[in-house]
Every structure is written in structure tokens, then in C-alpha cells.
Amino acid sequence: MTSTDAPAKAVPDFEAKLADADRSVASFERDDRSLFALFRSFLRNNPTTIPTLVLIVSIAVFGLIAPRFLGPGALSTVLQQVTVTGLVAVAQTLVILTAGIDLSVGAILVVASLIMGNMAVNMGIPWPIAVAVGIFFAGLMGWLNGVLVALIKLPPFIVTLGTLSIFSALKLWYSHSESIRNVDIEAKAPELLWFGESFRLWGAKLTYGSISLVVVAAIVWYILNRTAWGRHVHAIGDDPDAARLSGIRTNLTLISVYTFAGLLCGFAAWVAIGRVGSVSPIAFDTVNLGSITAVVIGGTSLFGGRGSIVGSVLGAIIVGVFNTGLSLAGVDDYWQMFAAGTLVIIAVALDQWLRRASQ
């Protein structure tokens, strides 16, 4: 039998049946569109809303308890007190956005300030070179953290806990446990104190250090929200594996984040010298915890991918408002620590609640 004599196979008319097929597509929209769910989603998408409200309410409450708190003098004092912590919090925000943490920021700041002070005051090196070298070594210490985290694949907490001890030992060795006095800085390198100088504005006493906090925060905010590098930082915090598969050089970006954070701490060291008027190897021991507290209260998620530079600055101001307000109200220091710890726990619990908004 030839091929032409073979019986023809019946072919179903699929095209005729397509008209009766179900044309609906899968839908993944959430069924819960209540006002409460929309409010929670709004808070998650706008992380600075809560710290802004907390700051406004806390200022109003402390203003009622201690009326002099609302004066320009008290509020400007708060801003001066949180300047260094705010700058370090900006650096800490970059790291936490990648789902990491840096416990060595305080030690980096102190080492950089010691380098600046020793070179400019004790060695007679021109102050611009001393400042540049101090910031460079701060960036180098941050780079070391980034290499250990990105290339060696060590947990950020363990890495920075180790480098915290290393840098703390180095600052004591380098300084011989000796401070550089204010009179020596004023005599040989007064430019190191420039950020501590103040001026009057509408009855408030502001320092150039406080202005630098606003300027630095604005620059870093722009970098994070308007550049490809900033989008890569957020992507790594959201899902590092997906970021790598999408073509982002995750290791290089992580190293750059820790290096940038170190450079910011180096700049904060210059501001810190002007803030306290001297250089000491035991200064700013609490800035590590203070920066993390500010970042968490400011709405940045410890799990990475979500946060705001503005929120971190507001978080630092909130801590300063609570400390100053409670002091003016006559509350003991240990209750101020109690209030700060309570704020951190509430902020973390709120972050967990907001994270469930997208699940």
C-alpha cells in the first residue's frame, strides 16, 4: 500500500473550540483592600512618615512639660548634640540597606580624628593634607570591612565586631592613650575646629557642623534615589541573588558601600573635632549604638532594601529630643536610656509589622 492509499488521520478542529475557551487570566491582587491595609501599605512605602510624626508629637509633648524646650536655643542645642551621631547614622544607613551592619563606625571615626590631630598639631603637616589623610584611612578601614564581607563571605556582624576590636586597639597604640588638647589645636591647626564655630539665625545658635549634616544627608539622599548605584544598593538589600542574576556586580557594590561609609565616618571625625574641641582616643564610644538606634527609629529595615537617609537623620534628632526633653523635665539619666531602648524595640516591632504588609 502506497503512502497515498493510507487512511487520513482525523485532525480535531482546535481553532473552532478556542471561541468557547476561558479567556480569563490569573490575578494576584490582594483581596484585603481595607482602609487599615491601605494605611499599612502607605507607611511601608513612605518610611519617613512615622519618624516625622513621632518627632512632631515628641516636640509638642516636651514643649507642654517644659515650655522652654520650644525655644530656639533648646532646639538648636539638640541639633548640635546629634550632629556627629547623625553623620555616622547616614553612613550606617548605607550598610544596613544592604542587610548588613557596621559596629566599627565609632572606632573608624576616632582613628581618623587621631590621624588628623596628630599630623596637623604634633607633626606640623598642613591641615588640608592631615584631613585628607584621615579621611583616606577611614575609607581604607571601611574598604577592609567590605572585602571581608563581600569576598571572604563573612557575616557583617562578625566582621565589624572583629574590626571594632582591631581599630580600638590601633587608636590606643597610635595615640599612646594621650589626648590632643584644645589649646594646642587652636595654636597650631585652628581649622580643625571650624565645624564647631557657630552663627545666629532667627534667634537660634547653629554650628557649621549642623549645616554639614544637612548638606551631607541631601547629597547621599540624591545618590541613593537618583543614581544607578543607589538602585543597586537597594536591590542587594532586597534580594542579593536576584540582584546578581540581573547583572549587578554585587561584590563590587558591597565593597563600595562599606568604603563610602568609612569615608563618611572620616568626614564625621573632622566635624567631631570641632564639636568637642579636642581629640581623644576614648571619645564617642557610644556612637555605634547611637547610629544604629537612629537608623532603626528612622524607619530603615534591619533586613535591608528599605529605608531613608532623611529618616535616619530624623531618628537621630528624635533621640536628641527625648534626651534633652527628659533632662529639662528633671528625669534621671537611666530613664533616658530606658526611653531610647523602648523606642528601638517599638521601631523594630513596627518594621516587622510593615514587612508583613507585602506578604
C-alpha positions as CSV (number, residue, x, y, z in Angstrom):
1,M,0.0,0.0,0.0
2,T,1.4,3.3,-1.0
3,S,1.5,6.4,1.1
4,T,-1.2,7.9,-0.9
5,D,-3.6,5.0,-0.1
6,A,-3.0,5.3,3.7
7,P,-6.2,6.4,5.6
8,A,-6.2,10.1,6.6
9,K,-5.9,10.7,10.4
10,A,-8.7,12.8,11.7
11,V,-7.4,16.2,13.0
12,P,-9.6,17.9,15.7
13,D,-10.7,21.4,14.9
14,F,-8.9,23.1,17.8
15,E,-9.5,26.6,16.3
16,A,-13.2,26.0,16.4
17,K,-13.1,25.3,20.1
18,L,-11.0,28.3,21.0
19,A,-14.0,30.5,20.9
20,D,-15.5,28.6,23.8
21,A,-12.3,28.6,25.9
22,D,-11.9,30.5,29.1
23,R,-10.1,33.8,28.4
24,S,-9.6,34.9,32.0
25,V,-6.0,35.4,33.3
26,A,-4.5,34.7,36.6
27,S,-4.9,37.5,39.1
28,F,-2.6,38.1,42.1
29,E,-4.3,41.1,43.6
30,R,-4.8,41.1,47.3
31,D,-8.3,40.7,48.4
32,D,-7.7,42.7,51.6
33,R,-8.2,46.3,50.4
34,S,-9.5,47.7,53.7
35,L,-8.6,51.2,54.9
36,F,-6.3,49.6,57.5
37,A,-4.4,47.6,54.9
38,L,-4.0,50.6,52.7
39,F,-2.7,52.6,55.6
40,R,-0.1,50.0,56.4
41,S,0.9,49.8,52.8
42,F,1.3,53.6,52.7
43,L,3.5,53.5,55.8
44,R,5.7,50.8,54.3
45,N,6.1,52.8,51.0
46,N,6.8,56.0,52.9
47,P,9.2,55.1,55.8
48,T,9.8,58.7,56.9
49,T,6.1,59.2,57.8
50,I,6.3,57.6,61.2
51,P,9.6,59.3,62.4
52,T,8.2,62.6,61.2
53,L,5.0,62.2,63.3
54,V,7.0,60.9,66.3
55,L,9.3,64.0,66.1
56,I,6.4,66.4,65.9
57,V,4.5,64.8,68.7
58,S,7.5,64.5,71.0
59,I,8.4,68.2,70.5
60,A,4.8,69.2,71.3
61,V,4.7,67.0,74.4
62,F,8.0,68.1,75.8
63,G,7.0,71.7,75.0
64,L,4.0,71.3,77.3
65,I,6.0,69.6,80.0
66,A,8.9,72.1,79.8
67,P,7.9,75.3,77.9
68,R,11.5,76.5,77.5
69,F,12.1,73.4,75.3
70,L,10.2,75.1,72.5
71,G,12.7,78.0,72.4
72,P,15.1,78.3,69.5
73,G,18.0,77.8,71.9
74,A,17.0,74.4,73.2
75,L,16.1,73.1,69.7
76,S,19.4,74.3,68.2
77,T,21.2,72.7,71.1
78,V,19.5,69.4,70.2
79,L,20.7,69.7,66.6
80,Q,24.3,70.4,67.7
81,Q,24.3,67.4,70.0
82,V,23.1,65.0,67.3
83,T,25.3,66.3,64.5
84,V,28.1,63.6,64.8
85,T,25.6,60.8,65.5
86,G,23.5,61.9,62.5
87,L,26.5,61.9,60.2
88,V,27.5,58.4,61.4
89,A,23.9,57.3,61.0
90,V,23.9,58.3,57.4
91,A,26.9,56.0,56.9
92,Q,25.2,53.3,58.9
93,T,22.1,53.6,56.7
94,L,24.1,52.7,53.6
95,V,25.3,49.5,55.2
96,I,22.0,48.5,56.7
97,L,20.3,49.0,53.4
98,T,22.4,46.1,52.1
99,A,21.1,43.9,55.0
100,G,24.4,44.4,56.8
101,I,25.6,46.3,59.9
102,D,28.8,48.1,60.9
103,L,29.8,48.0,64.5
104,S,33.2,49.7,63.8
105,V,31.9,53.1,62.7
106,G,32.8,54.7,66.0
107,A,36.3,53.3,66.1
108,I,36.8,54.4,62.5
109,L,35.8,58.0,63.4
110,V,38.1,58.1,66.4
111,V,41.1,56.7,64.5
112,A,40.5,59.3,61.7
113,S,40.3,62.1,64.2
114,L,43.6,61.0,65.8
115,I,45.3,60.9,62.5
116,M,44.1,64.4,61.6
117,G,45.1,65.8,65.0
118,N,48.5,64.1,65.2
119,M,49.5,65.1,61.7
120,A,48.3,68.7,61.9
121,V,49.2,69.5,65.6
122,N,52.1,67.2,66.5
123,M,53.8,66.8,63.1
124,G,53.1,70.3,61.7
125,I,51.7,69.0,58.5
126,P,49.3,71.4,56.7
127,W,45.8,70.8,57.9
128,P,44.2,70.1,54.4
129,I,46.7,67.2,54.0
130,A,46.0,66.0,57.5
131,V,42.3,66.0,57.0
132,A,42.6,64.3,53.6
133,V,44.9,61.6,55.0
134,G,42.5,61.0,57.9
135,I,39.5,60.6,55.6
136,F,41.6,58.3,53.3
137,F,42.4,55.9,56.2
138,A,38.8,56.0,57.3
139,G,37.8,54.9,53.8
140,L,40.6,52.2,53.9
141,M,39.2,50.8,57.1
142,G,35.7,50.7,55.5
143,W,37.2,49.0,52.4
144,L,38.7,46.3,54.7
145,N,35.2,45.6,56.1
146,G,33.7,45.4,52.6
147,V,36.4,43.0,51.4
148,L,35.8,40.7,54.3
149,V,32.1,40.8,53.8
150,A,31.9,40.6,50.0
151,L,34.9,38.5,49.0
152,I,35.6,36.3,52.1
153,K,31.8,35.9,52.7
154,L,31.9,36.5,56.4
155,P,28.8,37.8,58.3
156,P,28.9,41.6,58.6
157,F,28.1,41.4,62.3
158,I,31.1,39.2,63.0
159,V,33.4,41.1,60.6
160,T,32.7,44.5,62.1
161,L,32.7,43.2,65.6
162,G,36.3,42.0,65.0
163,T,37.4,45.1,63.3
164,L,35.9,47.1,66.1
165,S,38.4,45.5,68.5
166,I,41.2,45.9,66.0
167,F,40.6,49.5,65.3
168,S,40.1,50.2,69.0
169,A,43.5,48.7,69.7
170,L,45.1,50.7,66.9
171,K,43.7,54.0,68.2
172,L,45.2,53.4,71.7
173,W,48.5,52.3,70.2
174,Y,48.7,55.2,67.7
175,S,47.8,57.9,70.3
176,H,49.7,56.3,73.2
177,S,46.4,56.8,75.1
178,E,47.0,60.6,75.0
179,S,44.6,63.3,74.0
180,I,45.3,66.4,72.0
181,R,44.2,69.5,73.9
182,N,42.1,72.3,72.7
183,V,44.7,74.9,73.3
184,D,47.2,73.0,71.1
185,I,44.7,72.7,68.3
186,E,43.8,76.4,68.4
187,A,47.5,77.3,68.4
188,K,48.7,75.1,65.5
189,A,45.7,73.9,63.5
190,P,42.6,76.0,64.3
191,E,41.0,74.9,61.0
192,L,40.3,71.6,62.6
193,L,37.8,73.4,64.9
194,W,35.9,75.1,62.0
195,F,32.8,72.9,62.2
196,G,32.4,73.9,65.8
197,E,32.0,77.6,65.0
198,S,28.5,79.0,65.3
199,F,26.4,81.7,63.9
200,R,23.0,83.2,64.8
201,L,19.9,82.6,62.7
202,W,16.4,83.7,63.8
203,G,17.5,83.5,67.4
204,A,18.9,80.0,67.1
205,K,22.6,79.3,67.5
206,L,23.7,77.0,64.7
207,T,27.1,75.5,64.0
208,Y,28.7,74.8,60.7
209,G,28.7,71.1,61.7
210,S,24.9,71.1,61.9
211,I,24.8,72.6,58.4
212,S,27.2,70.0,57.2
213,L,24.8,67.3,58.4
214,V,22.0,68.7,56.3
215,V,24.3,69.0,53.2
216,V,25.8,65.5,53.5
217,A,22.3,64.0,54.1
218,A,21.0,65.7,51.0
219,I,23.9,64.5,48.8
220,V,23.7,60.9,50.0
221,W,19.9,61.0,49.6
222,Y,20.3,62.1,45.9
223,I,22.9,59.4,45.3
224,L,20.6,56.7,46.7
225,N,17.5,57.8,45.0
226,R,18.7,59.3,41.7
227,T,21.6,57.1,40.6
228,A,22.1,53.6,39.3
229,W,24.5,52.9,42.2
230,G,21.7,53.7,44.7
231,R,19.3,51.4,43.0
232,H,21.9,48.7,43.1
233,V,22.3,49.2,46.9
234,H,18.5,48.8,47.4
235,A,18.4,45.8,45.1
236,I,21.1,44.0,47.0
237,G,19.3,44.6,50.2
238,D,16.0,43.2,48.8
239,D,17.5,40.1,47.3
240,P,21.2,39.7,46.6
241,D,20.8,36.6,44.4
242,A,18.2,38.3,42.2
243,A,20.5,41.4,42.0
244,R,23.4,39.2,40.9
245,L,21.3,37.4,38.3
246,S,20.1,40.8,36.9
247,G,23.7,41.8,36.2
248,I,24.6,43.8,39.3
249,R,28.2,43.4,40.4
250,T,27.2,42.7,44.0
251,N,30.6,42.2,45.4
252,L,32.0,45.4,44.0
253,T,28.9,47.3,45.1
254,L,29.1,45.9,48.7
255,I,32.8,46.9,48.9
256,S,31.9,50.4,47.6
257,V,29.2,50.7,50.2
258,Y,31.5,49.9,53.2
259,T,34.2,52.2,51.7
260,F,31.8,55.1,51.3
261,A,30.5,54.6,54.8
262,G,34.1,54.7,56.0
263,L,34.7,58.0,54.1
264,L,31.6,59.5,55.7
265,C,32.9,58.5,59.1
266,G,36.2,60.2,58.3
267,F,34.4,63.4,57.5
268,A,32.4,63.0,60.7
269,A,35.7,62.8,62.5
270,W,36.6,66.3,61.3
271,V,33.2,67.5,62.4
272,A,33.6,65.8,65.8
273,I,36.9,67.6,66.5
274,G,35.1,70.9,66.1
275,R,32.2,69.6,68.2
276,V,34.2,68.7,71.3
277,G,37.2,71.0,70.7
278,S,39.8,68.3,71.3
279,V,40.9,64.8,70.1
280,S,40.7,61.9,72.5
281,P,41.1,58.1,71.9
282,I,38.2,57.4,74.3
283,A,35.7,59.8,72.8
284,F,32.5,58.8,71.1
285,D,32.4,55.3,72.5
286,T,28.6,55.2,72.3
287,V,28.3,56.5,68.7
288,N,28.0,52.9,67.3
289,L,24.8,52.2,69.3
290,G,23.6,55.7,68.7
291,S,23.9,55.4,65.0
292,I,22.1,52.1,64.9
293,T,19.4,53.5,67.1
294,A,18.9,56.5,64.9
295,V,18.7,54.3,61.7
296,V,16.2,51.9,63.2
297,I,14.0,54.6,64.7
298,G,14.2,56.4,61.3
299,G,12.4,53.5,59.6
300,T,15.2,51.7,57.9
301,S,14.7,47.9,57.9
302,L,17.4,45.8,59.5
303,F,16.6,43.2,56.9
304,G,17.8,45.6,54.1
305,G,16.2,47.0,51.0
306,R,14.0,49.6,52.6
307,G,15.0,52.8,54.4
308,S,15.7,56.5,54.1
309,I,18.5,58.9,54.8
310,V,16.1,61.5,55.9
311,G,14.5,59.0,58.3
312,S,17.9,58.3,59.9
313,V,18.6,62.0,60.4
314,L,15.1,62.3,61.9
315,G,15.8,59.3,64.1
316,A,19.0,60.9,65.5
317,I,17.0,64.1,66.2
318,I,14.3,62.1,67.9
319,V,16.8,60.6,70.3
320,G,18.3,64.0,71.0
321,V,14.8,65.5,71.6
322,F,14.0,62.7,74.1
323,N,17.3,63.1,75.9
324,T,17.0,66.9,76.1
325,G,13.3,67.0,76.9
326,L,13.6,64.4,79.7
327,S,16.6,66.3,81.1
328,L,14.6,69.6,81.2
329,A,11.8,67.7,82.8
330,G,14.1,66.6,85.6
331,V,14.1,62.9,84.6
332,D,17.1,60.8,85.7
333,D,19.7,59.7,83.1
334,Y,18.8,56.0,83.4
335,W,15.2,56.8,82.3
336,Q,16.6,58.5,79.3
337,M,18.4,55.2,78.4
338,F,15.1,53.4,79.1
339,A,13.2,55.6,76.7
340,A,15.8,55.1,73.9
341,G,15.7,51.3,74.3
342,T,11.9,51.3,74.2
343,L,11.9,53.4,71.0
344,V,14.3,50.8,69.4
345,I,12.1,47.9,70.3
346,I,8.9,49.6,69.1
347,A,10.7,50.6,65.8
348,V,11.8,47.0,65.2
349,A,8.3,45.6,66.0
350,L,6.8,48.2,63.7
351,D,9.2,47.2,60.9
352,Q,8.1,43.5,61.3
353,W,4.5,44.6,61.0
354,L,5.1,46.7,57.9
355,R,7.1,43.8,56.3
356,R,4.0,41.6,56.5
357,A,2.1,44.2,54.5
358,S,3.8,43.0,51.3
359,Q,3.4,39.3,52.1
